[in-house]
Amino acid sequence: MHSMEPILIDDDLLERLDNLTGGVISLCYQCGVCTAACPWGLVLKETLSIRNLLRQAQIGLLENNDSLWLCTTCAACQALCPRGVDIPEVFRSLRQLAWERQKPMKGLPSLMWSLYWNGNPWFQPPSQRTGWAKGLEIAEFNPEVHEVLLYIGCTSSYDRRAQKIAIALIKLLEAADVKFGCLKDDEPCCGESALSLGHKAYFDEISTRTAEIFHQKGVEKIITISPHCYDVFKNHYPQHCSSLKPMHYTQYLAYLSESGRLEFPRPLNLKLTFQDPCYLGRLNNEYTAPRTILNAVSGIELVEMPASKEDALCCGGGGGRMWLETPAGERFSDLRVKEAAAVDASILVTACPFCIVCLEDSLKVEQIEQLQVMDIAE
């Protein structure tokens, strides 16, 4: 007979995880829908078994498993869960426990140090935060003068491709005669990268400090470029600043268009398809605003990919995956650009800097020349 190693149940771990997730982990009854819905099943020989991870968590087991860091928190699993389990939150909590046990995935501690020293996850000096705006006349936010604060965010401040989105959006706000301002060098990180990677203790520090800055500056209505910033301000900041009223820029542009402040007189004879960002769509149920803007432009033909809205395929950049290497052949965005090309669109439009970066990389890898990736603001 073969000897078997005993499996030790950690009751303290079970209680800690139950507290972290508010008890939602106990709702799971192991139907397996989550594993079937996970987009990793489309690119891996052996998919990410969310069901197994949830079951291990239910009985107080936590293995040092790299699959814990695969989750993009796209919420495809949560959207179909018959018990309504907040699975992205479970993954964030499991990652938090890994940090507490000093077992994060290799490379992630340096990311946290960048947040600490540089105030951003892009390993860029804080002195360069507004370098992208050189030559632009952007006002310093003043609550007595400005309608809204335009929050640029770390990605559009430091990533060269995403900087173009910020510039395009500023031109649209100016065209609509919106009185807006930015915090410029005083703009703080929202902390979303720390939260998505499970370092909740550090996220609490960042969010508390950011909320204090917003309060000192008199910020209430805030427009974000990234859906990730929008999500974190809307769903994870209320305990720090309940007066904050975040909007994603597509929501604000849709409002401007519908109220007659923003018009598109020049027709564009283009066939477009739209990539729903996970953090705008599934996580915040916003599917209407981006399409409202696109349909307001004369001449545009908007065609939907077979998997759209609630069923849209994740680009692969969420949940901290922007800062982790994904091997060639295992990138969701490779599949997405093929789907966009299959509907004969000339432009794949999205509304998230992470989506832009991932999709453009995949266009190059797949060598699809007839398709272009653009942000709605552009």
C-alpha positions, 0 to 999 in steps of 0.5 A, a space after each residue: 500500500 502507498 502511504 498518503 500524506 495527511 491533508 491539514 485543514 487550517 481553521 484560522 485560514 478558513 475563518 480569515 478568508 470568510 471574513 475577507 469575503 464577507 462569507 460569500 465563499 460559502 455560497 458556492 455549491 461547485 456547479 463548475 459554471 465558473 470554470 466553463 466561463 473562464 476565458 483561460 479555457 480558450 487558450 490553455 490546454 488545461 484551463 484555470 479551475 476556478 471551481 477547485 480554487 473555490 473548493 480549497 478555499 471553502 475547506 481551509 486549504 491554500 496552496 502556493 499556486 501560480 494559477 492564483 495570479 492568472 485571474 484577470 478579474 474580468 467577471 465572466 465567471 461571476 456574470 454566470 454564477 447561479 449563486 451570485 458569488 463575487 469571484 473576483 473578490 475571492 481571488 483578491 482575498 486569496 491573493 491577500 493571504 498570499 501576501 500575508 504569508 509572503 508568497 506573492 508571485 515573483 516580480 510583484 513586490 517590485 511593482 508595489 515598491 514602484 507604487 511606493 517610491 514613484 506613485 505609479 505602477 509603471 516604474 516611472 518617476 513622479 516628475 514625469 507625470 505631466 510630461 505628456 501635456 507639454 504644450 497643452 493649456 490645461 487648467 489646475 482644477 478649481 472647484 469654484 470654476 470647473 464643472 468636473 475634474 478630469 482624472 488622467 490616471 497613471 496609464 494615460 500619464 506614462 504609457 505613450 499610447 494611452 497619452 494619445 487618448 488623454 489628448 483626444 479626450 481633452 479636445 472633445 471636452 474643449 469642443 463641448 465648452 466644458 469647464 474642467 481642470 486637472 490636478 497635474 503634478 498633484 494627481 495621486 494614483 488611485 491604487 487599483 493595481 494594488 487592489 487587483 493584485 490583492 495587497 489590500 492593506 497597501 490599497 487602503 493606504 493609497 486610497 485613504 491618501 488619495 481621498 484626502 487629496 480629493 477632499 483638500 482640492 474640493 473634488 466631487 464630480 470626477 471623470 476618469 479615462 480608465 474604467 479601472 480608475 472608475 471602478 475603484 472610485 465608484 465601488 471601493 472608495 465610498 468608505 473614504 469619500 462618500 461625496 465623490 461622484 465618479 463617471 467614466 468619460 464615455 458616460 460623460 460624453 454620452 451626456 454631453 451628446 444627448 444634451 446637445 453640447 457635443 456634436 459631430 457634424 463631419 460624417 465618418 464612413 466607417 465600419 466599426 466594432 466595439 470591445 466592451 471593457 470588462 471593468 466598464 461592462 460586466 463589473 459596472 453594467 455600462 454598455 449603453 454610453 459607448 454605443 450612444 457616442 458611436 451612434 451619434 456620429 453620422 456615417 458610422 456603421 456599428 457591427 457587433 462581434 458574436 461575443 459582445 456586451 455581457 459575453 465580451 471576451 476580456 483583453 487579458 490586461 485586468 487583475 494585474 496581468 498588465 504587469 505579468 508576462 503572458 506567453 505568446 499563444 495564451 493571450 485573449 486579445 489574439 482571439 479578440 482581434 481575429 473576431 473583430 476582423 471576422 465581422 469585416 470591421 475596419 476599426 476595433 474601438 474600445 474605451 480602456 487604455 489596457 484594452 488598447 495596449 493589449 489589442 494593438 500588440 495582438 494586431 502586430 502578432 497576428 499580422 492583421 493589417 486591415 484592422 486598426 485599434 482606436 479608443 472612442 475618444 480618438 
